[in-house]
Amino acid sequence: MSSNFIYSNRDHKFILNEWLDTEKVLGFDAFRDDYEMDDIDMIMDEALKVAKEVVAPTNIDGDRMGAKLEDGKVTTPPSFHKLYNFMQENGYGNSQYDPNEEGKLPATLHLPISEFFNAANPAFHPYIGLAGGSTNLINTFGREEDKEKFLPKMFSGEWAGTMCLTEPCCGSDVGEITTKAFPTDNPRVYKIKGTKCFITAGDHDLTGNIVHLLLAKCEGAAPGTKGISLFIVPKIWVNDDGSLGEPNDVTTVALEHKMGIKGSATAMLSFGDEGTCRGILLGSPPDEKGKAEGMSQMFVMMNGARQGTGITAMSIAQAAYNYSLQYAQERVQGKSLSNPKGERVRIIDHADIRRMLLFQKSIVEACRAMLMKNAYYLDLTRYSNDPEERKMAMRRIEVNNPLVKAYPSDMVWQTTAEAIQIHGGYGFTEEYPVAQCARDAKILSIWEGTNFIQSLDLVFRKWTLDKGVIFTEWFREIEKSIEDNKDRDGLAREYEIMREAVGAYREIQGFITSILPQNMGKAPLYTTRILHATSMLWGGSLLFEQAAIATNKMQEIGTDHFDYPFYQGKVQTAKYYIRNIVPEVFKTAEVIKDCDTSAIDILEEGL
């Protein structure tokens, strides 16, 4: 069977043309002169064509050749160079992150394009994607001279960017970093000394310079995250006139030998071995109490990176599903249980294969709905002329952020496992692409703050923001969505399940809130499951909305229409998710109310 890249943009067109209010977004001042609704299909088709014809052919090189460190220099596959140049020259590169770029796409349209490219080669996309976060930090917190010095060449793709948080001594516990920043005669320039590890795209040969956004602590800084500052640390120092100066004492110590995304250079970097590494402080130095601005600044980048992680997870899950669907349609094996004396059948005719396929499809479409709705809110925060609408959208994003990162990146491991299972023994070989999908996907639940940290953020922070009002508003929107679609033909049982899930979730919240004051140690036993339950409830409500639209469309076009199978598939996908996935909310409520503490109570020697 061919392992050529298989992908469709039909669901994306449905979301943009029939579900989200994309017309409203394109009517904002930033886009009304550049785009109309009629442009959407063309934009989606062209991007998918690039993904198939230009990006996907580099995927095998990335996996088999990978990034390499030899004689102190990191190299990427030759095909990555050609691809990088193509993306920069054709508007798919760093310029998409320039807020002043003419013809810039809204996030609602940019997200599916990013999905296509991530699915085609997830190891390549970080070389471009990280430019979004790093340029945004400089643009938001840098002084004019910083912007003039760094942004033009970063937006053009001549220079790349990274974020440097993790250290060998501390992973997600960022407050324990040991990288130091020492003052110089220039109050904005500091000497940097320390080591960072697991730095995605930390070194490579695709650009003339790499601009690291690095967390470090100044002398006298407060302990923990409060004392962290953020610095611009270029690999090669940039002179005042914008020209490149001498190397900035940044050394690549090693590249990680990873199970997946091998074409992405994950580096350990040493700063200041020779005592000459310099960094430019973003914002103000620590105050008299040692409190600094670095973590709040970095979270501006982190939140975008977390959505990007969710996109990558969802795109790999979709790719794996596509491969398994094609295999199931082609592979002939066994006979139907309903006709044991009949001819051998394709495995797609076996009920359990159908179950595994629809499990994958429903998870992917729920995740896509979550991510696309979040992108829509992001456009409202950036471009709406209504202050109240911007405020509302920002409050929704506050709740959505941990969900769109953690749920897709947890579920991609499960859905890709089903894709492998459908392939049988062939799925466990590298000759078929689903093995690489699994290897590439696993890192995503660890990236950008492990998913347990996302669950703590949801329960301990997002539930209580603004005295709980922000989450209450978010929750009421789900309830309203469910009630608005309760009378749709053929969806009565789905409505009942969603209403029951709303009630079960309220029980979860009530119980956790009641035990928190007495025993904080119990809540973390359940926070990951609570995050999943929250995502299932939200994802189910969004698919319920889509099913309502699809039901109306089926009645309108009739069974003979060429698009009828798509809409019928949307309805059945929503039914499967709501009837098979959403009931996990009930189970989670029962488990939490039982308050089992065996994981805490078991002796370490008994583990």
C-alpha positions in Angstrom: 0.0 0.0 0.0 1.2 3.5 -0.8 2.3 5.7 2.1 1.7 8.8 0.1 0.2 11.7 2.1 -3.6 11.4 2.3 -5.7 14.3 3.5 -9.0 16.1 2.9 -10.1 19.7 3.7 -13.9 18.9 3.4 -14.5 19.2 7.2 -12.5 22.5 7.3 -14.7 24.0 4.6 -17.8 22.9 6.5 -16.5 24.5 9.6 -15.6 27.8 7.9 -18.6 28.1 5.6 -21.4 26.6 7.6 -20.6 26.4 11.3 -18.4 29.3 12.5 -19.3 32.9 11.7 -16.4 33.4 9.4 -18.2 36.1 7.5 -18.0 38.2 10.6 -14.3 37.7 10.9 -13.7 38.6 7.3 -15.8 41.7 7.8 -13.4 43.2 10.4 -11.3 46.2 9.2 -8.2 44.1 9.0 -9.6 41.7 6.4 -12.6 43.2 4.6 -10.5 44.6 1.7 -8.5 41.4 1.2 -10.9 38.5 1.6 -14.5 37.4 0.9 -16.3 34.2 1.8 -15.9 33.0 -1.8 -12.1 32.9 -1.2 -12.2 30.3 1.5 -12.4 27.2 -0.6 -9.6 28.4 -2.9 -7.4 29.2 0.1 -8.0 25.8 1.6 -7.4 24.0 -1.7 -4.2 25.8 -2.4 -2.8 25.2 1.1 -3.7 21.5 0.9 -2.0 21.2 -2.5 1.2 22.7 -1.0 1.0 20.2 1.9 0.7 17.3 -0.4 3.1 18.3 -3.2 5.7 20.3 -1.4 5.7 19.6 2.4 4.8 15.9 2.6 7.7 14.7 0.3 10.2 15.9 2.9 8.7 13.9 5.7 10.6 10.7 5.0 13.9 12.6 4.9 13.1 14.1 8.2 12.4 10.8 9.8 15.3 8.8 8.2 18.0 11.4 7.9 17.0 13.6 10.8 18.9 16.5 12.2 22.6 15.8 12.9 25.3 17.4 15.0 28.8 17.0 13.6 31.9 19.1 14.4 29.8 21.5 16.5 27.4 22.2 13.6 23.8 21.1 13.2 22.5 20.1 9.8 19.1 19.4 8.5 18.1 17.3 5.5 18.7 19.1 2.2 15.0 18.8 1.3 14.3 20.9 4.4 16.3 23.8 2.9 14.3 23.8 -0.3 11.1 23.6 1.6 12.0 26.4 4.0 12.8 28.7 1.2 9.6 27.8 -0.6 7.5 28.5 2.5 9.1 31.9 3.1 8.8 32.9 -0.6 5.1 31.9 -0.9 3.6 33.5 2.2 3.5 30.4 4.4 6.6 31.3 6.3 7.5 33.8 9.1 5.8 36.7 7.4 2.4 35.3 8.4 3.3 36.4 12.0 4.0 40.0 11.0 1.0 42.0 12.3 1.6 44.6 9.6 1.8 42.1 6.7 -0.6 42.9 3.9 -3.0 40.1 3.1 -2.5 38.5 6.6 -4.9 35.7 7.3 -7.1 35.6 10.4 -6.4 32.8 12.9 -9.6 31.1 11.8 -8.2 30.5 8.3 -4.6 30.1 9.4 -5.3 27.3 11.8 -6.4 24.7 9.2 -3.5 25.6 7.0 -1.2 25.0 9.9 -3.0 21.7 10.4 -2.3 20.6 6.8 1.4 21.4 7.1 1.8 19.7 10.5 0.1 16.6 9.2 2.4 16.5 6.2 5.6 16.9 8.2 5.3 17.6 11.9 9.1 17.7 12.3 9.5 20.6 9.9 6.8 23.0 11.1 8.6 24.1 14.4 11.3 25.8 12.3 8.7 28.2 11.2 6.1 28.0 13.9 8.4 29.1 16.7 8.9 32.4 14.9 5.3 33.3 15.8 5.9 33.2 19.5 9.4 34.7 19.6 8.5 37.6 17.3 5.3 38.3 19.2 7.3 38.6 22.4 9.8 41.0 20.9 7.0 43.0 19.3 5.0 43.1 22.5 7.7 43.7 25.1 10.7 45.0 23.2 11.8 48.5 22.8 11.8 50.2 19.4 15.5 49.5 18.9 14.9 45.8 19.6 12.1 45.7 17.1 14.1 47.4 14.4 17.1 45.2 15.1 15.5 41.8 15.1 12.0 41.7 13.7 12.6 42.6 10.0 14.9 39.6 9.4 12.9 37.3 11.6 9.7 38.1 9.7 11.5 37.6 6.4 12.7 34.2 7.5 16.4 35.1 7.3 16.6 34.5 11.1 14.8 32.0 13.2 13.6 32.1 16.8 13.2 29.8 19.8 12.1 29.8 23.4 14.6 28.5 26.0 12.9 27.5 29.3 13.8 23.9 30.3 17.0 23.0 32.1 18.6 19.7 33.0 17.8 20.3 36.7 14.2 21.3 36.2 11.6 20.5 33.5 8.1 21.8 34.2 9.2 23.3 37.5 10.5 26.4 35.8 10.9 28.4 39.0 14.0 26.3 39.8 16.0 27.4 36.8 19.7 28.2 37.5 20.6 30.2 34.4 22.0 33.5 35.6 22.1 37.0 34.1 24.8 39.4 35.3 24.7 43.2 34.7 27.1 45.0 32.4 27.9 48.6 31.8 24.9 48.7 29.5 21.8 48.5 31.8 19.9 46.6 29.1 22.6 44.1 28.3 23.5 41.2 30.6 26.0 38.4 30.6 24.2 35.1 30.4 25.5 31.8 32.0 23.6 28.5 32.0 22.4 25.5 30.2 19.1 24.8 28.5 17.8 21.5 27.2 15.0 20.1 25.0 15.1 23.3 23.0 13.0 22.7 19.9 14.8 23.9 16.7 17.5 25.1 19.1 20.2 25.0 16.4 20.1 24.3 12.6 21.5 25.5 9.3 18.3 26.9 7.7 18.9 30.5 8.7 21.8 32.9 9.2 21.0 33.5 12.8 18.8 32.1 15.6 17.2 34.4 18.2 16.7 32.7 21.5 14.1 34.0 23.9 15.6 32.9 27.2 14.5 32.8 30.8 17.2 33.6 33.5 17.5 35.1 36.9 19.3 38.3 37.7 21.3 38.8 40.9 19.0 39.4 43.8 16.0 38.0 42.0 13.1 36.6 44.1 12.9 32.8 44.4 10.7 30.7 42.2 8.9 32.0 39.1 8.6 35.5 40.5 12.3 36.2 40.0 12.6 35.2 36.4 13.5 37.6 33.6 13.3 37.2 29.9 16.2 38.0 27.5 16.8 38.1 23.8 19.9 36.0 23.2 21.0 35.7 19.6 23.2 32.9 18.5 25.3 35.5 16.6 25.4 39.0 18.2 23.6 41.6 16.2 25.3 45.0 15.9 23.4 48.3 16.4 23.1 48.7 12.6 21.4 45.3 12.3 24.5 43.5 10.8 25.8 40.3 12.3 28.7 40.5 14.6 30.7 37.8 16.4 29.4 34.5 17.7 27.6 35.1 21.0 29.1 32.2 23.0 26.1 29.9 22.5 27.2 26.3 22.1 25.2 23.3 21.0 26.3 20.5 23.4 24.1 17.7 22.0 21.0 16.8 20.0 18.5 14.5 21.7 18.1 11.0 20.2 14.4 10.9 20.0 11.8 8.3 19.1 10.0 10.7 16.8 10.0 14.1 15.0 13.6 13.4 14.2 14.0 16.1 11.6 13.3 18.7 14.3 16.6 19.5 16.0 16.0 19.2 19.8 19.1 20.7 21.3 21.0 21.1 24.6 22.5 24.6 24.5 25.2 26.0 26.7 25.3 29.8 27.2 28.4 31.6 28.3 31.1 28.9 28.4 33.7 31.5 27.5 32.0 34.2 29.6 31.0 36.3 26.5 27.4 35.4 26.0 25.2 38.5 26.1 21.4 38.9 26.3 19.1 41.9 26.0 16.6 42.3 28.8 12.9 42.5 27.7 11.0 44.9 29.9 12.2 46.1 33.3 14.8 44.6 35.6 13.6 43.0 38.9 12.1 45.5 41.4 13.3 46.2 44.9 11.7 42.9 46.0 13.3 40.9 43.3 10.1 40.4 41.4 10.6 40.2 37.6 8.4 40.1 34.5 9.8 37.2 32.6 7.2 34.5 33.3 4.2 36.7 32.5 5.9 37.7 29.3 6.8 34.1 28.4 3.2 33.0 28.9 2.2 35.2 26.0 4.3 32.9 23.9 3.4 29.7 25.8 -0.3 30.0 25.3 0.2 30.3 21.5 2.6 27.3 21.7 0.1 25.3 23.6 -2.6 25.8 20.9 0.1 24.9 18.3 0.8 21.7 20.2 -2.9 20.8 20.1 -3.0 21.5 16.3 0.0 19.2 15.7 -1.6 16.4 17.8 -4.9 16.7 16.0 -3.2 16.8 12.6 -1.2 13.6 13.3 -4.3 11.9 14.6 -6.1 12.9 11.4 -3.3 11.6 9.2 -3.1 8.3 11.1 -6.9 7.9 10.7 -6.7 8.6 7.0 -4.0 5.9 6.6 -6.0 3.4 8.6 -9.2 4.2 6.6 -7.5 3.6 3.3 -5.9 0.4 4.6 -9.3 -0.9 5.8 -10.9 -0.1 2.4 -8.2 -2.1 0.6 -7.3 -5.0 2.9 -9.3 -8.2 2.3 -9.3 -10.6 5.2 -11.9 -12.8 6.9 -15.6 -13.3 6.3 -18.6 -11.5 7.6 -20.0 -13.1 10.8 -23.4 -12.6 9.3 -22.4 -14.6 6.2 -19.7 -17.1 7.3 -20.0 -19.1 4.0 -19.7 -16.0 1.8 -16.8 -14.4 0.1 -13.9 -12.9 2.0 -14.5 -9.2 2.7 -12.6 -6.0 3.2 -11.8 -5.4 6.8 -13.8 -2.2 6.7 -16.9 -4.5 6.6 -16.0 -5.9 10.1 -17.9 -4.2 12.9 -14.9 -3.7 15.2 -12.9 -2.0 12.5 -15.8 0.4 12.0 -15.8 1.1 15.7 -12.1 1.8 15.7 -12.4 4.1 12.6 -15.3 6.0 14.1 -13.5 6.4 17.4 -10.6 8.0 15.6 -12.8 10.2 13.4 -15.0 11.4 16.3 -12.0 12.3 18.5 -10.3 14.2 15.7 -13.4 16.2 14.7 -14.1 17.1 18.4 -10.6 18.3 18.7 -10.8 20.2 15.5 -14.0 21.9 16.6 -12.4 22.9 19.9 -9.3 24.3 18.2 -11.2 26.1 15.5 -13.7 27.7 18.0 -10.7 28.9 20.0 -9.1 30.4 16.9 -12.4 32.2 16.2 -12.3 33.7 19.7 -8.7 34.7 19.1 -9.8 36.7 16.1 -12.5 38.4 18.1 -9.9 39.4 20.7 -7.6 40.9 18.1 -9.9 42.5 15.5 -13.4 43.1 16.9 -14.4 46.8 17.3 -16.6 45.9 20.2 -14.8 46.1 23.6 -17.4 43.8 25.3 -17.0 41.2 22.5 -13.2 41.3 22.9 -13.5 40.8 26.6 -15.9 37.9 26.2 -13.6 36.2 23.7 -10.6 36.6 26.0 -12.5 35.1 28.9 -13.4 32.1 26.7 -9.8 31.6 25.7 -8.7 31.6 29.3 -10.7 28.4 29.9 -10.0 26.9 26.5 -6.2 27.1 26.6 -5.4 24.1 28.8 -8.1 22.1 27.0 -6.9 22.6 23.4 -3.4 21.7 24.4 -4.0 18.7 26.7 -7.0 16.8 25.3 -5.7 16.5 21.6 -2.2 15.6 22.8 -3.5 12.9 25.1 -6.0 11.5 22.7 -3.6 11.3 19.7 -1.8 8.5 21.4 -5.0 6.5 21.7 -6.3 7.2 18.3 -3.0 6.4 16.6 -2.9 3.1 18.6 -6.2 2.2 16.9 -4.8 3.1 13.5 -1.9 0.7 14.1 -4.4 -1.9 15.3 -6.4 -1.7 12.1 -3.2 -2.3 10.1 -2.6 -5.5 12.1 1.0 -6.7 12.1 1.8 -4.3 9.3 1.1 -1.4 11.6 4.0 -2.5 13.8 6.4 -2.1 10.8 8.1 1.0 9.6 7.0 0.2 6.0 3.6 1.7 6.9 3.3 5.3 8.0 1.2 4.8 11.2 4.3 3.7 13.1 5.9 7.1 12.5 2.6 8.8 13.4 2.8 7.1 16.8 6.5 8.0 17.3 6.0 11.6 16.3 2.9 12.1 18.5 4.0 11.0 21.9 6.1 14.0 22.7 3.0 16.3 22.4 1.5 15.5 25.8 4.9 16.5 27.4 5.6 19.7 25.3 4.7 23.2 26.6 3.9 22.1 30.2 2.9 18.5 30.7 -0.8 17.7 30.5 -1.0 17.2 34.3 0.1 20.8 34.7 -2.7 21.8 32.2 -5.2 20.0 34.4 -3.9 21.8 37.5 -4.3 25.1 35.6 -7.9 24.2 34.8 -9.0 23.1 38.3 -7.0 25.4 40.5 -7.0 28.5 38.3 -9.5 28.6 35.5 -12.3 27.4 37.7 -11.7 30.2 40.2 -10.8 33.1 37.9 -12.8 36.3 38.6 -14.3 34.4 41.6 -15.5 31.7 39.3 -17.5 34.0 37.0 -15.3 33.3 33.9 -15.8 29.6 34.1 -19.5 30.0 34.8 -19.9 32.0 31.7 -18.0 29.4 29.7 -20.2 26.7 31.1 -23.4 28.5 30.4 -22.5 28.9 26.8 -22.3 25.1 26.5 -25.7 24.7 28.2 -27.2 27.3 25.8 -25.7 25.5 22.8 -27.3 22.2 23.9 -30.7 23.8 24.6 -30.7 25.7 21.3 -30.4 22.4 19.4 -32.6 20.1 21.5 -35.5 19.8 19.0 -33.4 18.6 16.0 -34.8 15.6 14.3 -33.0 12.3 15.1 -30.9 13.8 17.9 -33.2 13.3 20.9 -31.1 10.7 22.6 -27.9 12.8 22.1 -29.7 15.8 23.7 -30.5 13.6 26.7 -26.9 12.5 27.1 -25.5 16.0 26.8 -28.0 17.2 29.5 -27.0 14.4 31.8 -23.3 15.2 31.2 -23.9 18.8 32.2 -25.4 17.5 35.5 -22.6 15.1 36.1 -20.1 17.8 35.5 -21.8 20.0 38.1 -21.4 17.1 40.5 -17.7 16.9 39.8 -17.2 20.6 40.4 -19.2 20.5 43.6 -17.4 17.6 45.1 -13.9 18.8 44.2 -14.7 22.2 45.6 -15.9 20.7 48.8 -12.8 18.6 49.4 -10.2 21.2 48.5 -10.3 23.1 51.8 -9.8 19.9 53.8 -7.4 18.0 51.7 -5.5 19.6 48.7 -3.6 16.4 48.3 -6.6 14.4 47.0 -7.6 16.7 44.1 -4.5 16.0 41.9 -5.6 12.4 41.8 -8.5 13.5 39.6 -7.5 16.7 37.8 -6.4 15.0 34.6 -9.7 13.1 34.4 -11.5 16.4 35.1 -9.7 18.0 32.2 -10.7 15.1 29.9 -14.3 15.3 31.2 -14.4 19.1 30.6 -13.0 18.6 27.0 -15.5 15.8 26.3 -18.4 18.0 27.5 -17.2 20.9 25.3 -16.3 18.7 22.3 -19.7 16.9 22.5 -21.6 20.2 22.6 -19.7 21.5 19.5 -20.3 18.3 17.6 -23.9 18.5 18.6 -24.1 21.9 17.0 -22.5 20.6 13.8 -24.8 17.6 13.7 -27.8 19.9 13.9 -26.5 21.9 10.9 -25.7 18.6 9.0 -29.2 17.2 9.8 -30.9 20.2 8.2 -28.5 20.1 5.2 -29.3 16.4 4.6 -33.1 17.2 4.5 -32.4 20.0 2.1 -30.2 18.2 -0.4 -31.7 14.7 -0.3 -30.0 11.3 -0.4 -29.0 11.5 -4.1 -26.8 14.5 -3.7 -23.1 13.9 -4.0 -22.4 15.6 -0.6 -25.0 13.6 1.3 -22.5 11.1 2.6 -20.4 13.9 4.1 -23.3 15.3 6.1 -24.6 11.9 7.1 -21.0 11.2 8.3 -21.1 14.4 10.4 -24.3 13.3 12.1 -23.1 9.8 12.8 -19.7 11.0 14.0 -21.5 13.3 16.5 -23.8 10.5 17.6 -20.8 8.2 18.2 -18.9 10.7 20.2 -21.9 11.7 22.4 -23.0 8.1 23.0 -19.6 6.5 23.4 -17.2 9.2 24.6 -19.2 11.8 26.5 -20.6 9.1 29.0 -17.0 9.0 30.4 -18.1 12.2 32.2 -20.6 10.1 34.2 -18.0 7.6 35.1 -15.6 10.3 36.1 -18.2 11.8 38.4 -18.8 8.4 40.1 -15.1 7.8 40.5 -14.5 11.2 42.1 -17.4 10.8 44.4 -16.0 7.4 45.5 -12.9 9.4 46.5 -10.5 6.4 46.2 -7.1 7.2 47.5 -5.4 3.9 46.8 -2.8 5.6 44.6 -1.7 7.7 47.6 -2.2 4.9 50.2 -0.1 2.2 48.6 3.4 1.9 50.0 6.2 2.8 47.7 7.6 -0.7 48.2 4.3 -2.1 47.0 4.4 -0.3 43.7 
